Amino acid sequence: MEKKTRTTYKEPKFYLDKRPGKPAGIFLRYTYEKGKLLIYFTGETIEPDKWNTETQRVKRNVTGGVGINESLDKLFEAAKSIVRDHRLQNKPLSIVEFKTLLDVSRGKATQKTDFFSLYDQFVETESHLKAWTKGTKTKLETIRRQLVDYGKINLNQLDETFFQKLVEFWQTKYNLRNSTISKNIHILKWFFNWCLTKGLITNQFKQVKINLKEAHKKVVYLDLAELKAIHEVKIPPEKKYLERTRDIFIFQSFTGLRFSDLHNLKATDRNGDSITVSTIKTGEIVEIELNQTTAAIWSKYSKFQAATGRALPVAVNQLYNRFLKELAKHTGLNEKITMVHYKGSQRVEETFEKWQLICSHTARRSFITNGLTLGIGSEVLRSWTGHRTDKAFQTYYEIVKQRKIQDIEKYNL
């Protein structure tokens, strides 16, 4: 007896379940994963002699055939889409869940459309499709926890009253700054737009404008003299971690890398006298030439690179920021800086020593500001930083303008 070869279907197939004296039921068969075979009744029936086994559709010129074939086409695409989405999300798909989702696609069942079910679906789907950074995911998770505390949200009432109550909640319950609340609302509207494209809500939320008072954001950066001071400061032998932190920060300040790209940098990313980076945040591919300073730092960690494959011994962001503050304090960066923000209508001023404000992103700000100050063209800087437009540089232009006003005084007699 000839042994039958098991077929693994790469795409959904349709077949007839023939019964004597009755129209045959049309079923979908789909082996979408090893060991998982879906058998699903399409809800359609047809006389066997009117079925084309090659095309797996109703034959031409059969009364009602066009409508049945359209229904099968939609089901075919729905099945593939469900499997594709779950694979992108790296999420298991049971046969029971698969059948339920197909029922939803046919209108036989309703999908959960409450706020948090949709929010979770939005995060799961978009985070994989758009390759969100860890920071973006964390921000969305934080907002979700806060909104659970807020209570039930009616997606049919996203009016001005809803947004005003939400702002008041964030101000009173979490004592958030206006700038943080504005960012949260921007993220929420991102989610609402996603719901709108799926036809789940109306565009009511688009009519609402929330304008919270915000202070002009002060950019904290280090000029070349301050970077030189960090580069040359003596570090106690027992604090080797500060030496590593200094090397990494100087490298970052002269390449303009975001922390995520710095942490992900591999030894193989270097090609001759430059490094090529596929940026995590935007997906842009940038090539950054190494100068004498950055090339020396890279070479210093050749043994580390050979052992780990990573370019530099970068700590996790929280630890890196803590070490940076310690390094900046040790260097004596104690200039007084007053930062202003608003909570509701209240203006809040806080004064810090500069070392307290240093973090991983300070390096990127320093790279851009110093580049513009040195007269490097914005188009060249953007080729290094991955910015697509000049708009992001507007704040830095203001800093350079103020420095020019101050520096002209040096020419007085």
Secondary structure as a PSIPRED ss2 file (coil, helix, strand):
# PSIPRED VFORMAT (PSIPRED V4.0)

   1 M C   1.000  0.000  0.000
   2 E C   1.000  0.000  0.000
   3 K C   1.000  0.000  0.000
   4 K C   1.000  0.000  0.000
   5 T C   1.000  0.000  0.000
   6 R C   1.000  0.000  0.000
   7 T C   1.000  0.000  0.000
   8 T C   1.000  0.000  0.000
   9 Y C   1.000  0.000  0.000
  10 K C   1.000  0.000  0.000
  11 E C   1.000  0.000  0.000
  12 P C   1.000  0.000  0.000
  13 K E   0.000  0.000  1.000
  14 F E   0.000  0.000  1.000
  15 Y E   0.000  0.000  1.000
  16 L E   0.000  0.000  1.000
  17 D E   0.000  0.000  1.000
  18 K E   0.000  0.000  1.000
  19 R E   0.000  0.000  1.000
  20 P C   1.000  0.000  0.000
  21 G C   1.000  0.000  0.000
  22 K E   0.000  0.000  1.000
  23 P E   0.000  0.000  1.000
  24 A E   0.000  0.000  1.000
  25 G E   0.000  0.000  1.000
  26 I E   0.000  0.000  1.000
  27 F E   0.000  0.000  1.000
  28 L E   0.000  0.000  1.000
  29 R E   0.000  0.000  1.000
  30 Y E   0.000  0.000  1.000
  31 T E   0.000  0.000  1.000
  32 Y E   0.000  0.000  1.000
  33 E E   0.000  0.000  1.000
  34 K C   1.000  0.000  0.000
  35 G C   1.000  0.000  0.000
  36 K E   0.000  0.000  1.000
  37 L E   0.000  0.000  1.000
  38 L E   0.000  0.000  1.000
  39 I E   0.000  0.000  1.000
  40 Y E   0.000  0.000  1.000
  41 F E   0.000  0.000  1.000
  42 T E   0.000  0.000  1.000
  43 G E   0.000  0.000  1.000
  44 E E   0.000  0.000  1.000
  45 T E   0.000  0.000  1.000
  46 I E   0.000  0.000  1.000
  47 E C   1.000  0.000  0.000
  48 P H   0.000  1.000  0.000
  49 D H   0.000  1.000  0.000
  50 K H   0.000  1.000  0.000
  51 W E   0.000  0.000  1.000
  52 N E   0.000  0.000  1.000
  53 T C   1.000  0.000  0.000
  54 E C   1.000  0.000  0.000
  55 T C   1.000  0.000  0.000
  56 Q C   1.000  0.000  0.000
  57 R E   0.000  0.000  1.000
  58 V E   0.000  0.000  1.000
  59 K C   1.000  0.000  0.000
  60 R C   1.000  0.000  0.000
  61 N C   1.000  0.000  0.000
  62 V C   1.000  0.000  0.000
  63 T C   1.000  0.000  0.000
  64 G C   1.000  0.000  0.000
  65 G H   0.000  1.000  0.000
  66 V H   0.000  1.000  0.000
  67 G H   0.000  1.000  0.000
  68 I H   0.000  1.000  0.000
  69 N H   0.000  1.000  0.000
  70 E H   0.000  1.000  0.000
  71 S H   0.000  1.000  0.000
  72 L H   0.000  1.000  0.000
  73 D H   0.000  1.000  0.000
  74 K H   0.000  1.000  0.000
  75 L H   0.000  1.000  0.000
  76 F H   0.000  1.000  0.000
  77 E H   0.000  1.000  0.000
  78 A H   0.000  1.000  0.000
  79 A H   0.000  1.000  0.000
  80 K H   0.000  1.000  0.000
  81 S H   0.000  1.000  0.000
  82 I H   0.000  1.000  0.000
  83 V H   0.000  1.000  0.000
  84 R H   0.000  1.000  0.000
  85 D H   0.000  1.000  0.000
  86 H H   0.000  1.000  0.000
  87 R H   0.000  1.000  0.000
  88 L H   0.000  1.000  0.000
  89 Q C   1.000  0.000  0.000
  90 N C   1.000  0.000  0.000
  91 K C   1.000  0.000  0.000
  92 P C   1.000  0.000  0.000
  93 L C   1.000  0.000  0.000
  94 S C   1.000  0.000  0.000
  95 I H   0.000  1.000  0.000
  96 V H   0.000  1.000  0.000
  97 E H   0.000  1.000  0.000
  98 F H   0.000  1.000  0.000
  99 K H   0.000  1.000  0.000
 100 T H   0.000  1.000  0.000
 101 L H   0.000  1.000  0.000
 102 L H   0.000  1.000  0.000
 103 D H   0.000  1.000  0.000
 104 V H   0.000  1.000  0.000
 105 S H   0.000  1.000  0.000
 106 R C   1.000  0.000  0.000
 107 G C   1.000  0.000  0.000
 108 K C   1.000  0.000  0.000
 109 A C   1.000  0.000  0.000
 110 T C   1.000  0.000  0.000
 111 Q C   1.000  0.000  0.000
 112 K C   1.000  0.000  0.000
 113 T C   1.000  0.000  0.000
 114 D C   1.000  0.000  0.000
 115 F H   0.000  1.000  0.000
 116 F H   0.000  1.000  0.000
 117 S H   0.000  1.000  0.000
 118 L H   0.000  1.000  0.000
 119 Y H   0.000  1.000  0.000
 120 D H   0.000  1.000  0.000
 121 Q H   0.000  1.000  0.000
 122 F H   0.000  1.000  0.000
 123 V H   0.000  1.000  0.000
 124 E H   0.000  1.000  0.000
 125 T H   0.000  1.000  0.000
 126 E H   0.000  1.000  0.000
 127 S H   0.000  1.000  0.000
 128 H H   0.000  1.000  0.000
 129 L H   0.000  1.000  0.000
 130 K C   1.000  0.000  0.000
 131 A C   1.000  0.000  0.000
 132 W C   1.000  0.000  0.000
 133 T C   1.000  0.000  0.000
 134 K H   0.000  1.000  0.000
 135 G H   0.000  1.000  0.000
 136 T H   0.000  1.000  0.000
 137 K H   0.000  1.000  0.000
 138 T H   0.000  1.000  0.000
 139 K H   0.000  1.000  0.000
 140 L H   0.000  1.000  0.000
 141 E H   0.000  1.000  0.000
 142 T H   0.000  1.000  0.000
 143 I H   0.000  1.000  0.000
 144 R H   0.000  1.000  0.000
 145 R H   0.000  1.000  0.000
 146 Q H   0.000  1.000  0.000
 147 L H   0.000  1.000  0.000
 148 V H   0.000  1.000  0.000
 149 D H   0.000  1.000  0.000
 150 Y H   0.000  1.000  0.000
 151 G C   1.000  0.000  0.000
 152 K C   1.000  0.000  0.000
 153 I C   1.000  0.000  0.000
 154 N C   1.000  0.000  0.000
 155 L C   1.000  0.000  0.000
 156 N C   1.000  0.000  0.000
 157 Q C   1.000  0.000  0.000
 158 L C   1.000  0.000  0.000
 159 D C   1.000  0.000  0.000
 160 E H   0.000  1.000  0.000
 161 T H   0.000  1.000  0.000
 162 F H   0.000  1.000  0.000
 163 F H   0.000  1.000  0.000
 164 Q H   0.000  1.000  0.000
 165 K H   0.000  1.000  0.000
 166 L H   0.000  1.000  0.000
 167 V H   0.000  1.000  0.000
 168 E H   0.000  1.000  0.000
 169 F H   0.000  1.000  0.000
 170 W H   0.000  1.000  0.000
 171 Q H   0.000  1.000  0.000
 172 T H   0.000  1.000  0.000
 173 K H   0.000  1.000  0.000
 174 Y C   1.000  0.000  0.000
 175 N C   1.000  0.000  0.000
 176 L C   1.000  0.000  0.000
 177 R C   1.000  0.000  0.000
 178 N H   0.000  1.000  0.000
 179 S H   0.000  1.000  0.000
 180 T H   0.000  1.000  0.000
 181 I H   0.000  1.000  0.000
 182 S H   0.000  1.000  0.000
 183 K H   0.000  1.000  0.000
 184 N H   0.000  1.000  0.000
 185 I H   0.000  1.000  0.000
 186 H H   0.000  1.000  0.000
 187 I H   0.000  1.000  0.000
 188 L H   0.000  1.000  0.000
 189 K H   0.000  1.000  0.000
 190 W H   0.000  1.000  0.000
 191 F H   0.000  1.000  0.000
 192 F H   0.000  1.000  0.000
 193 N H   0.000  1.000  0.000
 194 W H   0.000  1.000  0.000
 195 C H   0.000  1.000  0.000
 196 L H   0.000  1.000  0.000
 197 T H   0.000  1.000  0.000
 198 K C   1.000  0.000  0.000
 199 G C   1.000  0.000  0.000
 200 L C   1.000  0.000  0.000
 201 I C   1.000  0.000  0.000
 202 T C   1.000  0.000  0.000
 203 N C   1.000  0.000  0.000
 204 Q H   0.000  1.000  0.000
 205 F H   0.000  1.000  0.000
 206 K H   0.000  1.000  0.000
 207 Q H   0.000  1.000  0.000
 208 V C   1.000  0.000  0.000
 209 K C   1.000  0.000  0.000
 210 I C   1.000  0.000  0.000
 211 N C   1.000  0.000  0.000
 212 L C   1.000  0.000  0.000
 213 K C   1.000  0.000  0.000
 214 E C   1.000  0.000  0.000
 215 A C   1.000  0.000  0.000
 216 H C   1.000  0.000  0.000
 217 K C   1.000  0.000  0.000
 218 K C   1.000  0.000  0.000
 219 V C   1.000  0.000  0.000
 220 V C   1.000  0.000  0.000
 221 Y C   1.000  0.000  0.000
 222 L C   1.000  0.000  0.000
 223 D C   1.000  0.000  0.000
 224 L H   0.000  1.000  0.000
 225 A H   0.000  1.000  0.000
 226 E H   0.000  1.000  0.000
 227 L H   0.000  1.000  0.000
 228 K H   0.000  1.000  0.000
 229 A H   0.000  1.000  0.000
 230 I H   0.000  1.000  0.000
 231 H H   0.000  1.000  0.000
 232 E H   0.000  1.000  0.000
 233 V C   1.000  0.000  0.000
 234 K C   1.000  0.000  0.000
 235 I C   1.000  0.000  0.000
 236 P C   1.000  0.000  0.000
 237 P C   1.000  0.000  0.000
 238 E C   1.000  0.000  0.000
 239 K C   1.000  0.000  0.000
 240 K H   0.000  1.000  0.000
 241 Y H   0.000  1.000  0.000
 242 L H   0.000  1.000  0.000
 243 E H   0.000  1.000  0.000
 244 R H   0.000  1.000  0.000
 245 T H   0.000  1.000  0.000
 246 R H   0.000  1.000  0.000
 247 D H   0.000  1.000  0.000
 248 I H   0.000  1.000  0.000
 249 F H   0.000  1.000  0.000
 250 I H   0.000  1.000  0.000
 251 F H   0.000  1.000  0.000
 252 Q H   0.000  1.000  0.000
 253 S H   0.000  1.000  0.000
 254 F C   1.000  0.000  0.000
 255 T C   1.000  0.000  0.000
 256 G C   1.000  0.000  0.000
 257 L C   1.000  0.000  0.000
 258 R C   1.000  0.000  0.000
 259 F H   0.000  1.000  0.000
 260 S H   0.000  1.000  0.000
 261 D H   0.000  1.000  0.000
 262 L H   0.000  1.000  0.000
 263 H H   0.000  1.000  0.000
 264 N H   0.000  1.000  0.000
 265 L C   1.000  0.000  0.000
 266 K E   0.000  0.000  1.000
 267 A H   0.000  1.000  0.000
 268 T H   0.000  1.000  0.000
 269 D H   0.000  1.000  0.000
 270 R E   0.000  0.000  1.000
 271 N E   0.000  0.000  1.000
 272 G C   1.000  0.000  0.000
 273 D C   1.000  0.000  0.000
 274 S E   0.000  0.000  1.000
 275 I E   0.000  0.000  1.000
 276 T E   0.000  0.000  1.000
 277 V E   0.000  0.000  1.000
 278 S E   0.000  0.000  1.000
 279 T C   1.000  0.000  0.000
 280 I C   1.000  0.000  0.000
 281 K C   1.000  0.000  0.000
 282 T C   1.000  0.000  0.000
 283 G C   1.000  0.000  0.000
 284 E C   1.000  0.000  0.000
 285 I E   0.000  0.000  1.000
 286 V E   0.000  0.000  1.000
 287 E E   0.000  0.000  1.000
 288 I E   0.000  0.000  1.000
 289 E E   0.000  0.000  1.000
 290 L C   1.000  0.000  0.000
 291 N C   1.000  0.000  0.000
 292 Q H   0.000  1.000  0.000
 293 T H   0.000  1.000  0.000
 294 T H   0.000  1.000  0.000
 295 A H   0.000  1.000  0.000
 296 A H   0.000  1.000  0.000
 297 I H   0.000  1.000  0.000
 298 W H   0.000  1.000  0.000
 299 S H   0.000  1.000  0.000
 300 K H   0.000  1.000  0.000
 301 Y C   1.000  0.000  0.000
 302 S H   0.000  1.000  0.000
 303 K H   0.000  1.000  0.000
 304 F H   0.000  1.000  0.000
 305 Q H   0.000  1.000  0.000
 306 A H   0.000  1.000  0.000
 307 A H   0.000  1.000  0.000
 308 T H   0.000  1.000  0.000
 309 G C   1.000  0.000  0.000
 310 R E   0.000  0.000  1.000
 311 A C   1.000  0.000  0.000
 312 L C   1.000  0.000  0.000
 313 P C   1.000  0.000  0.000
 314 V C   1.000  0.000  0.000
 315 A C   1.000  0.000  0.000
 316 V C   1.000  0.000  0.000
 317 N H   0.000  1.000  0.000
 318 Q H   0.000  1.000  0.000
 319 L H   0.000  1.000  0.000
 320 Y H   0.000  1.000  0.000
 321 N H   0.000  1.000  0.000
 322 R H   0.000  1.000  0.000
 323 F H   0.000  1.000  0.000
 324 L H   0.000  1.000  0.000
 325 K H   0.000  1.000  0.000
 326 E H   0.000  1.000  0.000
 327 L H   0.000  1.000  0.000
 328 A H   0.000  1.000  0.000
 329 K H   0.000  1.000  0.000
 330 H H   0.000  1.000  0.000
 331 T H   0.000  1.000  0.000
 332 G C   1.000  0.000  0.000
 333 L C   1.000  0.000  0.000
 334 N C   1.000  0.000  0.000
 335 E C   1.000  0.000  0.000
 336 K E   0.000  0.000  1.000
 337 I E   0.000  0.000  1.000
 338 T E   0.000  0.000  1.000
 339 M E   0.000  0.000  1.000
 340 V E   0.000  0.000  1.000
 341 H E   0.000  0.000  1.000
 342 Y E   0.000  0.000  1.000
 343 K E   0.000  0.000  1.000
 344 G C   1.000  0.000  0.000
 345 S C   1.000  0.000  0.000
 346 Q E   0.000  0.000  1.000
 347 R E   0.000  0.000  1.000
 348 V E   0.000  0.000  1.000
 349 E E   0.000  0.000  1.000
 350 E E   0.000  0.000  1.000
 351 T E   0.000  0.000  1.000
 352 F E   0.000  0.000  1.000
 353 E E   0.000  0.000  1.000
 354 K H   0.000  1.000  0.000
 355 W H   0.000  1.000  0.000
 356 Q H   0.000  1.000  0.000
 357 L H   0.000  1.000  0.000
 358 I C   1.000  0.000  0.000
 359 C C   1.000  0.000  0.000
 360 S H   0.000  1.000  0.000
 361 H H   0.000  1.000  0.000
 362 T H   0.000  1.000  0.000
 363 A H   0.000  1.000  0.000
 364 R H   0.000  1.000  0.000
 365 R H   0.000  1.000  0.000
 366 S H   0.000  1.000  0.000
 367 F H   0.000  1.000  0.000
 368 I H   0.000  1.000  0.000
 369 T H   0.000  1.000  0.000
 370 N H   0.000  1.000  0.000
 371 G H   0.000  1.000  0.000
 372 L H   0.000  1.000  0.000
 373 T H   0.000  1.000  0.000
 374 L C   1.000  0.000  0.000
 375 G C   1.000  0.000  0.000
 376 I C   1.000  0.000  0.000
 377 G C   1.000  0.000  0.000
 378 S H   0.000  1.000  0.000
 379 E H   0.000  1.000  0.000
 380 V H   0.000  1.000  0.000
 381 L H   0.000  1.000  0.000
 382 R H   0.000  1.000  0.000
 383 S H   0.000  1.000  0.000
 384 W H   0.000  1.000  0.000
 385 T H   0.000  1.000  0.000
 386 G C   1.000  0.000  0.000
 387 H C   1.000  0.000  0.000
 388 R C   1.000  0.000  0.000
 389 T C   1.000  0.000  0.000
 390 D H   0.000  1.000  0.000
 391 K H   0.000  1.000  0.000
 392 A H   0.000  1.000  0.000
 393 F H   0.000  1.000  0.000
 394 Q H   0.000  1.000  0.000
 395 T H   0.000  1.000  0.000
 396 Y H   0.000  1.000  0.000
 397 Y H   0.000  1.000  0.000
 398 E H   0.000  1.000  0.000
 399 I H   0.000  1.000  0.000
 400 V H   0.000  1.000  0.000
 401 K H   0.000  1.000  0.000
 402 Q H   0.000  1.000  0.000
 403 R H   0.000  1.000  0.000
 404 K H   0.000  1.000  0.000
 405 I H   0.000  1.000  0.000
 406 Q H   0.000  1.000  0.000
 407 D H   0.000  1.000  0.000
 408 I H   0.000  1.000  0.000
 409 E H   0.000  1.000  0.000
 410 K H   0.000  1.000  0.000
 411 Y H   0.000  1.000  0.000
 412 N C   1.000  0.000  0.000
 413 L C   1.000  0.000  0.000
